[in-house]
Amino acid sequence: MAVIEVENLSKHYRLGSIGATSFLQDFARFGRSIGLPLKEIKTNNTFTALDDVSFRVEEGEVLGIIGANGAGKSTLLKILSRITEPSSGIAKLSGRVGSLLEVGTGFHGDMTGRENVFLNGTLYGLTRSEIKAQFDSIVEFAEVEKFIDTPVKRYSSGMFVRLAFSVAAHLQPEILIVDEVLAVGDANFQKRCIGKMKDVSQSGRTVLFVSHQMQAVSNLCDRAILLKNGKIHYSGTTDSAISRYLEENITSSYQKAGLRTDRTGSGEAKLEEIKLIENQTNEKKRSWVITTQISCREKDYPLNGFLSLVIHHDGTRLFTISTMWKEQKVPLQNGMTLKWEIDTSRLTTGQYTLDFMIQLNPGDQPVDYLLNCLSIDMPDCDYWGTGRRQHPGLDKIFNDFTFEQI
Amino acid sequence: MNKNFDITIIKAKRSWFDLEFVDFLKYKDLLFLLIRRDFVTSYKQTILGPFWVIAQALLGSAIFTIIFGKIANLSTDGHPAFLFYLSGMLGWQYFASVYGVGCNALQSNLMLFSKVYFPRLIPPVGQAIFAIFNFLIQLAVFFIAFVIYQKTTSSVLPLHLIGLIFIPLLLLQSIALGLGIGFFISALSVKYRDLSRVAGMATQFILYASPVIYPISEIPEKYQAFMAWNPLVFIIESYRKILLGHSSDITLEFALPSVGLTVVVFFIGLILYNKTQRTYVDYV
């Protein structure tokens, strides 16, 4: 049985500032609605956040919704949670809906944990007796037994989040809508949250789950929808939707380096073009595929040399790759193109820049030396698969390790 | 949990008159807990707590007594000036606080309204009910002053206890009127913030257009017909009649236009508020 049926749902936003013009438009619209022959003032500044979206979710199914920022995920959830109305289309939800767009909505610092649990629960539509029945298990899951009668402003941020999520996790509606809330809390707690949500779905309830953490989506969801520019771009199994998403969100970078004049070197050969494609096969395995094309002054032909790329991260020289390390000279001739593949799985988030160099022999003055050929933003990644981030901006690499108690 | 099959239909352009009253009843526990939250949090970290409500009532009436009673020498219909202003302030301040709640209903609850669905009428109604607490404190202050005047002077008529049963009805009318006007302003100022300025000025205007600092009998006969268009005239005059020994003067003739107008204002405000809340998070 379809528990959620969404048909042709669209949402348009009016852009631009609100002022005298929009006042006149409103006035004219009101006039037309009561039958006055007023002309419509045409404006083109509308933005379509959701464009004719239709899908169905069966009972007990866990549907993931993924997509880049601005693809329409939040708008869809806001409409299904009745925070705002669609511009057209219809959605039918059968059963009680619990929608979790934020943890700790309505929490008040001056009130105790106990008071907040009750207030928060009733905000989500529970009655006091329903909360009372679950109270002990909420407190136990959040591990705040000792502090339950302390005002929550004295809680550590971890305790606060645990308590807030715990209420939400115990909502037990027939349809649970969850947006990005797992981004909070420590790894251990996140794991328990996912476990809890799995329990929810296994008890026959339906879950809509939005997240940027592909790991969590693939753990939890049977099926996923990929949104792009407000439309359903792909709908199918979670794994194929995720790989589709990762494929389409690669960044590529290109520079016509031959035109640059801010280069040093003796000039027998120079870099013409450099192109980088980010290749992400899954959350953990990432690489850059770089192609470099060079040109050569005819009179110096034939020449052989070493090509090198120097990678900087946030202003620190990180490492160099070079044909020199492999003792291989390449011919310096017009149109000669090298394809490099660099494993970047262990690079942390941040900005990376590349320098390019041609040398005839190790230790020689360069033939061509070009700084900052490319700059690439490395997206955040969940290297350890636990949701735990290494210190972003401080740590430069991930390094695998093992440990054991002896 | 019982498997109840509520069906939610989400679509564009619902009727203006879909007021979600059924949902309101389902969320009555939330209403109760929000009122309790206001209790718990409003006097946190104040030393004197509810004393400030008493101080405000006494100080306000004392100032009115000096300025309007002693200096401007306005009539108080033969009542002791202090009690006259205290009883006028009672009705006025309750109305003004409910009106204030209404004017900010959408704006001050944005954090909640943009994250979770529940009937949008609950927070303002809860705050209006919570304001009754302050009203009762002021009422107690009035009775203490009343007894003191009764013991020391002969200028006070005895209190008709029977008249007090009208007070809950007057409170209900104040809520309907205050929220009605407030909702209207709150809904329109979502898009046009100019209106929130108007709301502040309107408070001053309504105060002087209502018989808070003067008795209605001071208004020339030919203008009294205009005063009947202000539903607040009935409310404030009635409090005074009940508390100062004239409760038998309240007639149906006096009540009907005011109550009728209040009902109309309340529904216009409510419909506009309800229509606006459905999409207002897109604008603010």
Interface residues (C-beta under 8 A of the other chain):
Chain A: Y13 I18 S22 F23 D26 K78 I79 L80 S81 R82 I83 T84 E85 P86 S87 S88 G89 I90 A91 K92 L93 S94 G95 R96 V97 S99 L101 E102 T105 G106 H108 D110 M111 E115 F118 L119 T122 L123 Y124 G125 L126 T127 R128 E130 Q172 E174
Chain B: M1 K3 N4 F5 D6 I7 T8 I9 I10 K11 A12 R14 K26 Y27 D29 L30 F32 L33 L34 R36 R37 V40 T41 K44 Q45 M111 L112 F113 S114 K115 V116 Y117 F118 K191 Y192 R278 T279 V281 D282 Y283
